[in-house]
Amino acid sequence: MSKFRQIRSISEDYEFARKLESKFEFKISFIDCMHIAISKRVGCILVTRDKLLIEKANDFILADKPENLIH
């Protein structure tokens, strides 16, 4: 059993990411916005060390640094 699964983006992810990109005034990349959109849709935690991305993403999903998620 694999601990990873492939998740493909859908058009709704793209549309939501474009809205986020504008909402964040282009301070984070479109790719990061896609990560937020996909994480939101599938209910996953976004793991990153990017402080700005964590700050922006936490309005929509749970996002944090990996060391803060290890118990």
Residue pairs with C-beta under 8 A, 6 or more apart in sequence:
7 38
7 42
9 34
9 37
9 38
10 41
12 37
12 41
13 34
13 37
13 38
13 41
14 34
14 37
16 33
16 37
16 40
17 30
17 33
17 34
17 36
17 37
18 30
18 33
20 33
20 36
20 37
20 56
20 60
21 28
21 29
21 30
21 33
24 33
24 56
27 52
27 56
28 50
28 52
28 53
28 56
32 50
32 53
35 46
35 48
35 53
35 57
36 46
36 53
36 56
36 57
36 60
36 61
36 63
38 44
39 45
39 46
39 57
39 61
39 63
40 60
40 61
44 61
45 61
45 62
45 63
45 64
45 69
46 53
46 54
46 57
46 61
46 62
46 63
46 64
47 63
47 64
47 65
47 66
47 69
48 54
48 57
48 63
48 65
49 65
49 66
53 63
54 63
54 64
54 65
57 63
